[in-house]
Amino acid sequence: MSTQGTEESGARLDPAFPRTERHNDGSTVAYYGMSLRDYFAAKAMEGVLSSTEPDETVNEVKFAGWCYRMADAMLAARRGTP
């Protein structure tokens, strides 16, 4: 599957839910939606938040960064790279 591009970090931006819509005039439009990296980060965040109590001392920016590091690790595992 082709990618939309890369982020500053060099992470590939494979779309999570790509789809193509065909119109009555024969034209097609591609929709890419969120990147697979964003999807994996959201799932990591969802998993942690669903299994722990809210903690007001958590730094949200650091937590979001951790979620993206987990997403990057998942993408690396898919590619077979450490």
N, C-alpha and C positions, 0 to 999 in steps of 0.2 A: 504494500500500500504506500502511496506517495505521502510525503510529509508536507506540512504547510511551511516549514522553515525551521529555524532554531532560535532558542532564547539566548540571551547574553551569556548564560552559563554554558552554552554549547549543547544543552539538552535538546533532543529531538522533540518536535511538536507533532507527533502522530495524533490525529484526531481520535477522540474516544468514541464518538457516535456519528461517523460520516454518513451522509445520505445524499442522493441525487433525486431531484424532482423534475419530471418531464411535464412540460406545459402543452396545452392544446395546439399551439402553433409549431410544435416540434422542437422548441428550444429546451435546454436543460439548465438547471441551476444546481450547483453543488453547495451543500451546507456542511461545515466542518464541526461546528459546536466547540465545546471545550477540548483542550488538549488531553491526551492520555495522562500526562504528568499532573495536570490539575485534577483529573478524576482520581488518580491514585492518592494524591495528597488529601483530597476531600474524604476518601474512604479511610485513610489512616486517622484523620481527625475524628471522623464519625466513630470509629472503633474505640478510640481512647475516651472520647466524651461519653459514649454510651455505657462504659464499664467503670466509670469513676464518678465520685461526687464532685460537684463544682468546687473549685479552689480559687479564692479571690487573690491569692498570692502568686498565681501563675502569670508570667509575662507572656502576653498573647503573641507578640511578635516573635519571641524565641520559640514558642510552641508551634506557630505556623511554619517557622523555618525548619523545625524538626520534622514536621509533616512532609515538607518538600524534600528533605534529605531522605526520608523513607521512600517517597515516590521515586526519587532518583535511583535508590537502591533497587527498587522493583523493576525499573526500566533497565538497569544494568543486568539484573538477573535474567530478564527476558532476552537480552542480547547475548547472554553467556559471558559477560565481562565482569570482573570484580569491581 
